[in-house]
């Protein structure tokens, strides 16, 4: 059970979003001090066990303008990479408090609220946000989970452990998913064998359920009502997998289509469908999430770059979606960090690049207890693609470095739901999703 | 434009945008007794004095050609406009290329005030919305909605597809957009007697685009049309 006590004076703004996300990640009981807010300072105190505090300045209401600077904080003989309002940031232990010289919250809030892409209107031909336009790409830190980096420092400053939430003591996870865009051959058994060899628990397959009136030229051509398609999908029904909705090209902004496709998929799957990812990763901030939440989904994994590996919102872990009124919901956003095409388009990476990159990525996730959500399209297995050798290397490396390998829901459901943040002054409580198995 | 029962345009209000037009409006209104003039005689008589200033592509010229009485007002939200609207015995008001309306004006018309927005609502509100929808690779449509304080957020009455054909330029799409808006306006006004079911919008359901679209993005829209990259060509 985790809780955050927030005095009535604290406005529900972007700052609050960051703090809820940190609290969820640390599963900690923390207290905000309202008096600090008025003087531009925020004081966060550990409640259980009592004691310990962190004081830092906060530039409230400036999330969109506060471009963070990659920095490092030296604290307690360790060096913590952090996104800060200043290029040089210090931390000093004063009694039971750690005092930080710069605002660490607002730059992360800017990422969580996708301020970068709200300010830059450029989109590719499919309406997608491209990673190469991000200032973080230019700074060489597009794959750094800055929210988790903040959590790591807060945990260190307050003497909190980062919880072990995955089976067999794993501290971090790879959320494994495969979009089914093409269903012209019987390749799914081979895919399932691949996942079985890597002992991936309930891998996620995103299935398209577009209806005739909803289909456009960009959508997958298979039809769930077609007996041939059902036959090709049958191996999934006989395996232990998660099925999610691969929402059609236009459904991200059309609530009736989204609900119809969810119902169509559930009818075939004969079970509830809780996960969503839009075909082409089409997404309209923030209404797409609100539509998905109202349609009954538990999480969305559409936040990803078409052109580069990277974290659009600066985190890999699932984070609770907050409405425009800063009401926290049980719906989670799980960004997709990496797609198969990133390694092969517009150019094919050589083996040395792949190995070095995987090593850096895995190290980052391991150090921050993050989540690496990957999407490897099923049709790229075998044939001329030979893309799965990279996936094989990635999963093998991740497992050797202590990762839990599971489907997206297997990862998301192990994060607490930040519920009940609706009214000022209330004690906020979160808990694990119903039906969660023990984490150990 | 204000419409009566039977859908005949009763009166057009044009916000004066040139000094000459403001002078004409001021002269026209200064007597204070013009309210009692029969609309057609008074308006047309007065406007003949400034007829030479009307471009052939202007609203005023169109009204003259169609025989629709019209009045220049200092601004659509001026006291003169508000007074006219309050006295007008009309069923509906139709906005055409009007600025954002605020305040008392919105509540002065006993009947409905309609806007015809050349972009899908609620997703694409505000300015340059047609092009923004195109840029985001969405099918285009025009939307009829009731006017309220928040820009393009009034309840939606009806929509109609706005086709984009291969070889279209942005200007072609604009022209077709005007035509489809007009067709939708006729359809909505004719249906108003039988009642339409307005669909309310919520603020979070769309994005309001403000200001000018950057020129490089306009150019990119043009290029995507030219190179056939847009997904939703109708042919």
HADDOCK unambig.tbl for C-alpha pairs under 7 A between the chains (distance, minus, plus):
assign (segid A and resid 125 and name CA) (segid B and resid 137 and name CA) 6.74 0.50 0.50
assign (segid A and resid 125 and name CA) (segid B and resid 229 and name CA) 6.96 0.50 0.50
assign (segid A and resid 126 and name CA) (segid B and resid 136 and name CA) 6.42 0.50 0.50
assign (segid A and resid 126 and name CA) (segid B and resid 137 and name CA) 5.64 0.50 0.50
assign (segid A and resid 127 and name CA) (segid B and resid 135 and name CA) 6.60 0.50 0.50
assign (segid A and resid 127 and name CA) (segid B and resid 136 and name CA) 4.03 0.50 0.50
assign (segid A and resid 127 and name CA) (segid B and resid 137 and name CA) 5.75 0.50 0.50
assign (segid A and resid 217 and name CA) (segid B and resid 231 and name CA) 6.98 0.50 0.50
assign (segid A and resid 287 and name CA) (segid B and resid 204 and name CA) 6.09 0.50 0.50
assign (segid A and resid 287 and name CA) (segid B and resid 205 and name CA) 5.69 0.50 0.50
